[in-house]
Amino acid sequence: MVEVEASQFVAATPPEIRSALSPSAIVAAEGTFEVADVEETGDGWEVHAEGRGISATFAFRETEDGYVYEQVGDHGPFEEMETALSLVREDDGTRLTMTSVVDLGLPLSAVTDRVAAWKRRAELRRALAALAEGVE
């Protein structure tokens, strides 16, 4: 498993950002999948998404600082993937940080998981940029 992180300052308050956030908005902002369906669960939400010939389900739960979500089920690009999105007040705005742990579950994991982490970091950066653009 490899951990990656991306962070971006947004000139909006945490409540302003929270009002624009949703599990489907987060998945869409990453740019890899299109949201097919969102289902409310006892713990939060499940987002069913599709893209590039692959489908995945992500289980979301809201936290005090933002959201935590993970890929669930047998479908999706990862053996394991969990991501935390946090919003922390900073100066006249908010620091958005996304931290993700990925594991492809393939042989030579020292190499394959690093490649997956590189791709995942790009998704996190793309998501932060899109989320920031939506509130600034």
Salt bridges, closest charged atoms under 4 A:
GLU30 OE1 - ARG120 NH1 2.79
GLU39 OE1 - HIS48 NE2 3.58
GLU62 OE2 - ARG18 NH1 2.86
GLU90 OE2 - ARG95 NH2 3.09
GLU123 OE2 - LYS119 NZ 3.08
GLU123 OE1 - ARG120 NH1 2.89
